[in-house]
Amino acid sequence: MQKKITLITCCLLLIISLGVVGCSSKSSSSSNDLVMFRGDPKHTGLLDTSGPTELHGVKWKFPTEGRIRSSPAFYNDAVYFGSEDQYFYAVNAETGTLNWKFATKGVIISSPAIMNGILYFLSGDGTFYALKAQSGELLWSFVTTGTNEARDPYDYWQSSPVVDQKIVYFGGGDGIFYALDAVKGDVKWKQNLHFQNAENFKDYPVTLHSSPVIDKGIVYIGLSGIIYEMQTEPGNVIALDALTGKQIWASNLMQAVDSSPTVDDQAIYFGMRNRAFQALDIKTGKPLWTNGSISYSLSSPAIHDGTIFSGSSDQHQLFALNASSGETKWSFPTSGAVHSSPVTDGTTVYCASGNSYADDRGFIYAIDAETGSEKWKLETGGNIFSSPTLHDGVLYVGNDDFNLYAIY
């Protein structure tokens, strides 16, 4: 009888223990979580959390000494981002107070990725850094080769890292694409990428400001460039084997692709610098459809439930497109160019805009994902080129007025 009671008691304790662990894992993020620009390795822009459905105001602002065009990442109750003041910051998400900051020798406009407690980002000093997310302690750094200069005043970003299967991927200067061991920083492979299907352009430099996407063992990235003497801006999208770097396919030559693509099971979707928005067959790289309504798209798309959300610099609009056909479902007018990339929690799309010719006016919008109707908007003190992230009813975004905003 005593043995039976002991066994029952142990079972009850085990059930209670499992229940407590389950509640804990739901209420706070684990150190094994993976966060990055656009939310996940497929860059869907779909976040498994909620944003503010009603606008209450600014919860806090965190000041830096430079414009914040790096997009923040939320991880373990902190917000991580870089600034043009050459520092990388970790800020308490609840209070807006500094946890730590890390000095580099270049402006930071790349956005971070975090996996297993390790933070990764690229600085304008040409160095790729891996830090302990909790403390900011340097684990390793990797010095890239080549230059990664902006082509013109509208070239705002550098490639942001994506982490998958213990490898971290990013685009560097002179068209060199890197795959590094995420723990040690050793080079797994690197590829010097060139424009494809274009003999006239093959010797011209490639810019890799698009951030890579990974799905089912394949890495996809956009190529862009500018050839002044020909007055053209060529581009491609290229698919590479994630383990070896071997090229699987390359799209036909198109306009420059600075937008970071997103993927689903059928297609890869992206905007072009001077032309349109396009979908390519994910297996072959052949065109599926083109929507010419979205011109000059530096904003990276989000996708959810068969709908793509993408911004336009020229039209000052956010578009919702049918992922199968490319047809426009709705468009939402903004008060300035949309360079920031939208995110969604499934019911609401959050995006930001800025005035390219002034430094004192930016807007953040919450838009109904189904209808395209405005839920709320907030004007800020400067342009917004940083892309928002969400967590538990709060939106975080960087601003050209040198502040990171927490909006609820």
N, C-alpha and C positions, 0 to 999 in steps of 0.2 A: 504493500500500500504506500509506504514511504517513497519507494522508487517511482511510482506512478505520479505522486504529488510533485516530486522533484522534476520529473519530465515535463509535466504540464506547466509548472512554474517557469522552467527554462524556455519553453515554447512561447509563453506569454511575454517573457522578457525580450526574447528575440523579436517578436512581432512589434512590441513597443519601440525597441531599438531601431528596427527598420523604418517604422513610422516616423521617428524623430529625424533620422538621416534623410528620408524623403522630403520632409518639410524644410529641412535646412538647405537641401540642394535647390529647392524651388525658390527660396527666399533670397538667396545670395548667389552670385556667380562663382563658379569653380575656377581653380587655378589652371584647369585643363581647357578652359574656354578658348575659343579662337575668335578674335575680332580683327577687322581690317577695314580699309577703304571700301565702300559699297557693301559692307556687311558680311560677305562670305567669298570663298574662292571663285564662285560663278558671277560675282558682282551683280547680284539681283537687285540690290538696293532695298530689299525687303527685310525689315528688322523684326525680330521676335520679341517685341515689346510695344508699348503704347506711347504715343506722343500726346501733347496737350490738345484736347478737342475744343476747349474754350480758352480764350486768352485771359490770363490773370495779370501778366506783366513780366518784368525782368526779375528773376529770383536773385541773381547776382551777376556782376561783371568782374572779370579778372584782367587786370592791366598788364601789358608787356611794353617793350620799347620799340616795337615794330609791327607792321601789318601782319595779320594772321590769315594766311591763305592756305595753310595746311588744314586738312579736315580732321576734327577731333575724333578720338575713339574712346568709348566708355568701357572700363574694365575694372572689376573688383572695387567698385565705389569710388573710382577716380576717373578723371578725364585727361587724356594724353594728347598733346599737339605740339607742333613746332611754330616758331615765329621768325619773321625776317630780322629780328634782333640777334639771330644766330644761336638762340637757346632753345632747347627742348624742355617742355614743362609737363609736370604731373600735378593736377589740382584736385583737391577734395571736392567730389561732386555735390555734396550736400551743402557745404559752407562756402565754397569758392576760395578757400585758402590754399596756399602753396604747400604741396607735399615735398617736392624737390624740383630742381632744374639742372640741366646738363649743358655745358658750353661746347659749341663747335666753332669752326672758323669760317662758316658760310651761312647764308640765309637758308631757312628751312621751309620749303614750300611743298615738299613731299609729305604724304600722310602716313601714319604709322600702321603697323600690324603687330599683334601680340598673340603669342601662343605659348602655353605652358609656363607663364610667368616671365617670358622673355619678350622684350620690346625691340622692334626693328624699324629703322627709318634711314632715309638717304638725306644727306646734307649738301648744300651748295658748295661745300669745300671738296666735293668729290669723294667723300668717305661715307661708307655704309656702316652704321653702328648697330650693335646688339647690346642692350642694357637690361639689368634686372628691373622689371616693371615696378616692384615695390619700393626700391631704394634709389634707382637711378645709377647704380654701380655699373661701370663698363665691364662687359664680359669679353667682347672682342670687337675689332673694327677691321674693315676691308677697304683699301684704297683702290678706287676704280681708275681706269685710264681714259684719256680723251676728254674733250670739252663738252659741256652740256648747256650752252648759252641759249637764252631766249632769242627767237627769230625776230620778234617784233613786240610792241607793247601789249599785244593780246595773248602772248604766249606765257601763261601765268604759272604753269605747274611743271613739276618733274614727276617721273614715273614713281608710283607708290608700290611697295612690296606686297606680294601675296605669298602665303605660307601653306604648304601642302606636303604631307608625307615626309616631314623633317627636312624639307628643302625650302629655301626662301628664294623667290624670283623677283627680278626688277630690271628695268631698262636703264642703262647708263649712257655716258657720252659717246659720241662718234658711232652711234648705232650698235653698240656692244650690249648684248643681253646676257645677264648673269644668272646662274643657278648655284647657290652656295649652301653648304651644309648648315642647317639652322642652329646646330649646337656648337660647332667649332669654327665656322666661318670659312672652311676650306672650299675651294672652287670644285664643284661637281662637274660643271661644263660651262662654256661660254660660247656665244655665237656672234660674229660680226655680221649684222643683217644689212641687206642691200635692197634697193627697189627691184621689184620683179616685173617681168614682161615688158621691159623698157630698156633697150640697148642704149638709148641716148642719156639715160639717167643713172646708169649703174655705177658710175664713178663719183657721183655726187653724195655728200654726206646725208645720212639718215638721222632724224631726230626721234628719240623714243620717250616722248612725254606721256603717251598712253600707258595705262597701268595694265599689267597682264591679267588674264583670266585663266583659270584651270578647271577642267571638267573631264573626268574619266581618263586621266593620264595624258591629257593634251593641254598644252599652253597656247593661248591665242593672244596676239598683241598687234596693235596698230602701228604703222610706220607713217612718218610725215617728213616733209622737207620743203624748202623753198629754193628755187633756182631763178635768181634775179634776172640773168641775161635772157632767159626764156619766158619770163613773167608767168611762171607756173608753179604750183604747189602740189607735187605728186604724193601718192600714198598707196599703201597696200595693207591688207590684213594677212598675217602669216600664222600657220598652225605648226607647232613644234612638239616632238615627243618630249614629255616632261622629264623622263629619266636620262635621255641621251642628247637632247637638243637637235636631233635630226629633223629636217623639215619634212612635214607631211603634205602640206599644200600651201599655195600662195594664191591670193585673189588676183583678178585682173587689175591692172593699174587703174587707180581712181584718184580722187582728190585726197589731200592730206587727212590722216586720221589721228587727231589728238585726243578725241573722245576715248574713254576706256569702255570696251565692249561689255555686253552681258550675253549670257547664253541660256538656252533651254535645250530640250532633247532634239529639236528640229533645226535650230538656226542660231547664228551669232548676229547680234544687233548692235549698231553703232552709228554715230553721226560723223559727218565729214566737215571739213573746215570751210569750204566754199561752195558746197553743192547741195547735198541732200542727206536724208537718213536712209540706211539700207539694211537689208537682211541677206545673209549668205547661208547657203546650205552648210550645216556644220560638218558634214562628212567630206564634201568636195571643194568648198569655197566658192561655188558658183552662185551667182545672184538669184535670189528668190523674188524679191520685190524692192522697189525704191519709192520713197515718198519725198517728192520735191518741195513739199510745203515747209519743211524744216531746213532752212539754209543756215550756214555758218553755225554748226552745232559743236561747241566745245564741251558742253554739258554731257555728262555720262548718263546713260539711260537706266531706269529702274524697270523691273518687270514683275507682274503679279497677276495670276489668274487669267492669262491670255491677253493682258493689256500692257503696253509699253508706255512709260512716261519719260518725256525728254524735253529739254529746254532749247530755245533758239536765241542766239545773240542778236541776229538782225531783226526778227519780227517782234522781239520782246514778248514772248509767249511761252507757256508750258503746254505741250501737246500730249494727248492720250491716243495711242494708235492700236489698232487690232494687230496682234502679233502674227496672225496667220496671213492676212491680206495686206497689211500696211496702211489700210484706210484710216483716216482720222476719225476718232470717236467724239472728241471734243477738244477745244483749245481754250486756254485761259490767259487773258491779257495781263501782263505784269508792267510795273512802272519803270522798268529798265531791262538791260540785257541779262539773260539768264546764262551765266557761266557756271554757277554753282550747280551741283548735281542733285536731283531730287531723291528723296527716300520715302518709303511708305510703311505703315504698320498694317496694311491690308484694307483699311477703310478710308484713311486720310493720306493725301500726298503732301509732303512738306518740301517747299522749294524756296529759293532766295534769289534776289535780283540786285543789280547795282547799276549806277550810271557810269558808263565808261569814261565820260569826259569831266566828271567832278568827283570829289572825295568826301562828300557830305551827305549822301543819300543812298540808303539801301533799304530793302523791304524783305520780310520773311512772311511766307504765306502758308496757310493750312487750307487745302482744297479737297472737297469730296471726291474720292477716287472714282466713283461711279458716274456722277453727274457733271463734274467739273465746276461746281458752284463753290464760292468762297465761304469758308467757315470763319476765318479771322485773318488779319494781317497786322504786322507791327513794323513801324519805321525805326531804323537804327541810325547811329551817327556816322556811318561810313558805308562804302561799297561792300558787297559781300561776294567773295569768290570762293571762300571756304564752303564745303558742303556740310549740311547738318547731320547730326546723329541724334538718336532718341534713347531715353531710358525712363520707364516708369512715370510717364506723364510730363517729362521734362525734355526740352529740345536744347541741344548745345551746338553752337556755331561760332566760327571766328569772324572777325570784322577788320576792315581796313582802318578803323579808328583805334587799332592796337589792342582791342579788348576781345576776350572770349565771353560770349553771352550764354547764360542759362535762363531759358524762357519757360514759363509754366502757365 
